[in-house]
Amino acid sequence: MVLSRPLRALAVLSTFLFFYLVFQVFKPSQSAEPPKRSEGSLHANFDRDPNLDETGEPEGPLWRADDYAADNPNSPRINATILSLVRNNEVNGMIQAMQDLERTWNHKFNYPWTFFNDEPFNAEFKRRTQAETKAKCYYETIPEEHWAVPFWINHDLFEESANILEEQDVQYAHLVSYHQMCRWNSGMFYKHPALANTRYYWRVEPKVHFFCDVDYDVFRYMADHNKTYGFTVNIFDAPESLPTLWPETLKFMAEHPEYIREDGALSWLKDSEKRPEKNEKANGYSTCHFWSNFEIADMEFWRSKAYDDYFNHLDRAGGFFYERWGDAPVHSIALGLFEDASKIHWFRDIGYQHIPYFNCPNSPKCRGCVKGRFTDGEEWLHKEDCRPLWFKYVGMG
C-alpha cells in the first residue's frame, strides 16, 4: 500500500521526534554552573568566580590562637597593629567595623588598634572604641607637616583643576581634605612616630564588614611566608581622576630603571585588552589596583628607597591635588613595579565588604556573605572587577 504524501511527512516527523526524545532522556548529565552574565558585564575569561569553589586557609604553617591573651607580655604577637584613619564623627561606623573584626578575628589574637586623626580624638571616641576590644588602643594626632597642603601646590590651579574634574564627574574634586587623605595614605602614614617600631598593619575603615572566622595570625602568616602585601578586592579605577599618573610613572621609571623588577606585575598594570577605554584615558595604565581600604602589608616596603623616591616624585608633580590620585593606584603601581609579584597575596578566605564590592568565599566559616558575590550594586559594576587580569598575569597565590 502506498502512503499519501501527508501521511509520509507525518511518519518522518514522528520518527524524528522519537529519536529526539530518546536522546534527551539518555544524554550525559551536565553539572550545574552559575548563569553567565552578559558579555558587557563580565570578563570573557572569567566565566566562574573562584570564590564559588570551596575555600580553605592558606597553605603552610599557621599560628593558632594559643597564648594570645591581651595581658600576656610573652604572647606570640609580632610588631603589628590594626590601623584606621578616622574622625570623631565617624565613631558609629568605626564601632561597627571593630565589632565585625573583633568577632571574626581579633578577639582571638588581641592585636592593638591604632587610630589616626588630623585633630585630637575626643573622650567619647576613646571610650566607645576601647570598650569594643580587650586589646590596647592608641589614639594619635597626625603632625601638621604630614597633613598640610604642600607649599608648592598653587591654590588657584587647584581650584581650576577641581572644576575640570567636577565636569568629568570625579567625586570629591573640591574637597581638600580628601586630597590630603589620599596623600597621607600614600606616603605619610608609615612615617608617623607612633609606627616607628611597627612593621605590619591591617587597614580598617569605618562601616566596612567582615564575614568569616579567621583562625590564624594573619601577621605571622605574612612574616613567615615572606609576603609584602595582602588584598581582597582588585578593581579598575576612574581614569578621569588620574590622567597623568602613568606618564609621571614612566618618567620615574626612565630615571630609575634599577628599581624595576622583572618578576613584578607590569603586564597587569599595562593591560589594554580588557578595558581599552580605561587604558586610553589613563595614557597607558590599565587602572587596575588593589582597593586599599583593605590592605595587610609590610611597612618596610613603603620605607624602602624605591618607594620613597617614587612617592616624592609623584608628590612634587602635584597630582594628589591637581588631579585625584588615590593611595590605591599609587600603592598598586609601586607594588607592581618594585616588588616580586609572588609576595602579593589574595586573602580569598577573608570575607569583606566595602560598599559596593565584596570578597565572599565559599566557606562554612562565613556568615552573611553570598559566596561568589562581587557586588550587590548595579549590574554594570561587574565590569570593574580586575581580578581576572591579576589571575591571568600573576596567579591566585
C-alpha positions in Angstrom: 0.0 0.0 0.0 1.3 3.4 -1.0 1.0 6.1 1.7 -0.2 9.5 0.6 2.3 12.4 0.8 0.8 13.9 4.0 1.0 10.6 5.8 4.6 10.1 4.7 5.5 13.5 6.1 3.8 12.7 9.4 5.7 9.4 9.6 9.1 11.2 9.1 8.2 13.8 11.7 7.1 11.1 14.2 10.4 9.2 13.7 12.4 12.4 14.3 10.5 13.2 17.4 11.0 9.7 18.8 14.8 9.7 18.4 15.0 13.3 19.8 13.1 12.3 22.9 15.4 9.2 23.3 18.5 11.5 23.1 17.1 13.9 25.7 16.4 11.0 28.2 19.8 9.3 27.8 22.2 12.2 27.1 25.0 12.7 29.6 24.1 14.9 32.6 25.8 18.3 32.9 27.0 19.8 36.1 25.2 22.9 37.3 27.0 26.2 36.8 26.0 29.7 37.7 24.4 31.5 34.9 26.8 33.6 32.8 26.2 37.3 32.8 26.1 39.2 29.5 29.4 40.0 27.8 29.1 43.6 28.8 29.1 42.8 32.5 31.7 40.1 33.0 35.2 39.5 31.6 35.1 36.8 28.9 38.0 34.8 30.6 36.2 34.8 34.0 33.2 32.6 33.5 33.3 31.3 37.0 34.4 33.2 40.1 37.0 31.3 42.0 35.1 32.3 45.2 32.4 29.8 44.2 34.9 27.0 44.8 35.4 25.8 48.3 37.9 28.0 50.1 40.1 26.9 53.0 43.0 28.5 54.8 46.3 29.4 53.1 48.8 26.6 52.8 51.8 26.3 55.1 52.3 26.5 58.9 49.8 28.9 60.6 49.9 30.3 64.1 46.7 29.5 66.1 45.2 31.5 69.0 47.3 30.0 71.8 48.7 32.3 74.4 47.4 35.4 72.7 45.7 36.8 75.8 45.7 40.6 75.7 47.6 40.9 79.0 50.2 38.3 78.1 53.6 40.2 77.6 55.1 37.0 76.2 52.5 36.3 73.6 53.4 35.3 70.0 52.2 38.6 68.7 54.7 40.4 66.5 55.2 44.1 65.9 51.9 44.8 64.1 48.7 46.8 64.5 45.2 47.4 63.1 45.3 50.9 61.6 42.5 53.3 61.0 42.3 56.9 59.7 39.0 58.1 61.2 37.3 61.3 62.5 35.5 61.7 65.8 32.1 62.0 64.0 32.7 58.6 62.3 32.7 56.7 65.6 29.5 54.8 64.9 30.8 53.4 61.6 34.1 52.7 63.3 32.4 50.7 66.1 30.5 48.6 63.6 33.8 47.8 61.7 35.5 47.0 65.0 32.7 44.7 66.1 33.0 42.7 62.9 36.8 42.3 63.0 36.9 41.6 66.7 34.2 38.9 66.4 35.8 37.2 63.4 39.4 37.5 64.2 40.9 39.9 66.8 39.2 38.7 69.9 41.4 35.6 69.5 44.7 37.5 68.8 44.3 40.8 70.6 46.5 42.9 68.3 46.4 46.6 69.2 44.3 49.2 67.3 46.0 52.5 66.3 43.6 55.3 65.3 44.8 58.4 63.4 43.1 61.8 63.0 44.2 65.2 61.9 42.5 66.5 65.1 42.7 65.1 68.6 40.3 62.3 69.4 37.6 63.2 71.9 36.7 61.3 75.1 33.6 59.7 73.6 35.5 58.2 70.7 38.2 56.9 73.0 35.7 55.4 75.5 33.5 53.7 72.9 36.3 52.2 70.8 38.2 50.9 73.8 35.1 49.2 75.0 34.9 47.1 71.9 38.2 45.3 72.4 40.4 43.8 75.1 43.4 44.8 73.1 45.2 48.1 73.6 44.0 51.2 71.7 46.3 54.1 70.7 44.9 57.5 69.6 47.3 59.5 67.5 47.2 63.0 66.0 48.7 63.5 62.6 51.5 66.1 62.6 50.7 69.2 60.7 53.6 68.8 58.3 52.3 65.4 57.3 48.7 66.6 56.6 49.0 70.2 55.3 48.8 71.0 51.6 52.4 71.3 50.4 53.8 74.7 49.8 54.4 74.0 46.1 50.7 73.5 45.4 49.1 76.6 43.8 45.7 77.2 45.2 44.3 78.9 42.1 45.5 76.0 39.9 43.9 73.5 42.4 40.5 75.3 42.1 40.7 75.3 38.3 41.7 71.7 38.2 38.9 70.7 40.6 36.4 72.4 38.2 37.7 70.3 35.4 37.5 67.1 37.5 34.0 68.0 38.6 32.9 68.4 35.0 34.1 64.9 34.4 32.1 63.6 37.4 35.1 62.9 39.5 34.0 62.8 43.2 35.5 64.9 45.9 37.3 67.1 43.4 36.9 70.3 45.5 37.2 68.6 48.9 40.7 69.5 50.0 40.7 67.1 52.9 40.0 64.2 50.6 43.1 65.0 48.6 45.1 65.3 51.8 43.8 61.9 52.9 44.9 60.3 49.7 48.4 61.9 50.0 48.7 60.8 53.7 47.7 57.3 53.0 50.1 57.2 50.0 53.3 58.4 51.6 52.9 59.7 55.1 51.2 57.3 57.4 54.1 55.0 57.9 56.3 58.0 58.9 54.3 58.7 62.0 56.4 58.4 65.1 53.8 56.1 66.7 54.6 53.5 64.0 58.3 53.7 64.2 58.6 50.3 65.8 55.7 48.7 63.9 56.3 46.6 60.8 52.9 45.2 59.7 49.4 46.7 59.7 45.9 45.8 58.8 44.0 48.8 57.5 40.3 49.1 58.5 37.9 51.8 57.6 34.6 52.8 59.2 31.5 50.9 58.0 33.3 48.0 56.4 32.1 44.4 57.1 34.0 41.2 57.8 32.0 37.9 57.4 34.3 35.0 58.0 36.0 33.5 61.0 39.8 33.7 60.6 41.6 31.3 63.0 45.2 32.1 62.3 47.5 35.1 62.9 47.5 36.9 59.6 50.5 39.0 60.6 52.5 35.9 61.4 51.4 34.4 58.0 52.8 37.5 56.2 56.1 37.3 58.1 56.5 33.5 57.9 55.7 33.3 54.2 57.6 36.4 53.1 54.6 38.3 51.9 54.7 42.1 51.4 51.0 42.9 50.7 47.6 41.3 51.0 44.4 42.3 49.3 40.8 41.2 48.9 39.3 43.4 46.2 41.1 44.3 42.9 39.3 46.7 40.6 39.6 49.2 37.8 39.8 52.9 38.6 38.2 56.0 37.1 40.8 57.2 34.5 39.5 60.7 34.7 40.9 61.0 38.2 44.5 60.2 37.2 45.3 61.0 33.6 48.9 61.9 34.3 49.8 59.3 36.9 51.1 56.8 34.5 53.1 59.4 32.4 54.7 60.6 35.6 55.4 57.0 36.5 57.1 56.4 33.1 59.3 59.4 33.7 60.3 57.9 37.1 61.0 54.5 35.5 63.2 56.1 32.9 65.2 57.9 35.7 65.4 54.8 37.9 65.5 51.6 35.8 67.3 49.9 38.7 64.1 49.8 40.7 62.0 47.9 38.2 61.7 44.2 38.8 61.4 41.6 36.1 59.3 39.4 38.4 56.8 42.2 39.1 53.3 42.8 37.6 54.0 45.2 34.9 51.7 43.4 32.4 48.8 43.8 34.9 49.5 47.5 35.1 49.7 48.0 31.3 46.9 45.7 30.0 44.9 47.3 27.3 42.8 44.4 26.1 40.1 44.1 28.8 39.2 47.7 29.2 40.9 49.6 26.3 38.9 52.8 27.0 40.3 52.9 30.5 43.9 52.4 29.3 43.5 55.1 26.6 42.1 57.7 29.0 44.8 56.8 31.6 47.5 57.2 28.9 48.8 53.6 29.1 47.7 52.4 32.6 45.1 49.7 32.9 43.9 51.5 36.1 43.9 48.1 37.9 44.5 48.5 41.6 44.1 46.8 44.9 41.3 48.5 46.8 43.3 49.8 49.7 40.5 50.3 52.2 41.6 46.7 52.9 45.3 46.0 53.0 47.5 43.9 55.2 51.1 45.0 54.5 54.7 45.2 55.5 55.6 48.8 56.0 59.3 48.1 55.1 58.2 48.2 51.5 56.8 51.8 51.9 60.0 52.7 53.8 62.2 51.4 51.0 64.3 53.8 48.9 62.5 52.8 45.8 59.1 53.7 47.1 60.3 56.8 48.9 61.8 58.1 45.7 58.7 57.2 43.8 56.3 58.9 46.2 58.5 62.1 46.4 58.5 62.2 42.5 54.7 62.0 42.5 54.3 64.4 45.3 56.3 67.1 43.5 54.3 66.5 40.3 51.2 67.8 42.2 48.7 65.1 41.1 47.4 64.4 44.6 45.8 67.9 44.3 45.6 68.9 40.7 44.1 65.5 39.9 42.8 63.0 42.4 45.5 60.4 42.6 44.4 57.9 45.2 46.6 55.8 47.5 45.1 52.7 46.0 46.6 53.2 42.5 49.8 54.7 43.9 50.4 51.7 46.2 49.4 49.2 43.4 51.6 50.7 40.8 54.6 50.7 43.2 53.9 47.1 44.1 53.6 46.1 40.5 56.9 47.7 39.6 59.1 47.3 42.6 58.1 44.0 44.2 58.2 40.4 43.4 54.6 39.6 42.4 54.6 36.3 44.3 54.9 38.3 47.5 51.5 39.8 47.0 48.7 37.6 48.4 45.0 37.4 47.7 43.3 36.8 51.1 40.5 34.9 49.5 39.4 33.4 52.8 38.7 36.7 54.4 35.1 37.7 53.7 34.9 41.5 53.3 32.7 44.3 52.1 33.3 48.0 51.4 30.3 49.3 49.5 29.7 48.4 46.7 32.2 45.5 46.5 32.6 42.1 48.2 35.1 39.3 48.7 32.8 36.4 49.5 34.4 32.9 49.9 32.7 29.6 49.8 33.4 28.5 53.3 31.5 27.2 56.3 33.3 29.9 58.4 31.4 32.7 56.6 28.1 34.1 57.6 26.1 36.9 55.9 28.1 36.9 52.6 26.8 35.2 49.4 29.5 33.0 48.0 31.0 34.4 44.8 29.3 37.7 45.2 31.3 40.6 43.8 28.8 43.4 44.1 25.1 43.8 45.1 25.0 47.1 43.2 24.2 47.8 39.6 24.9 45.1 37.1 27.5 47.2 35.2 29.7 47.2 38.3 30.7 43.6 37.5 32.9 45.1 34.7 35.0 46.8 37.3 36.5 43.5 38.7 40.2 43.4 37.8 40.9 40.0 39.5 40.7 38.1 36.2 43.7 40.1 34.9 45.6 39.5 38.2 45.0 35.8 37.9 46.0 35.9 34.2 49.3 37.6 34.7 50.2 36.6 38.3 48.0 33.8 39.6 45.9 33.2 42.7 48.7 33.0 45.3 
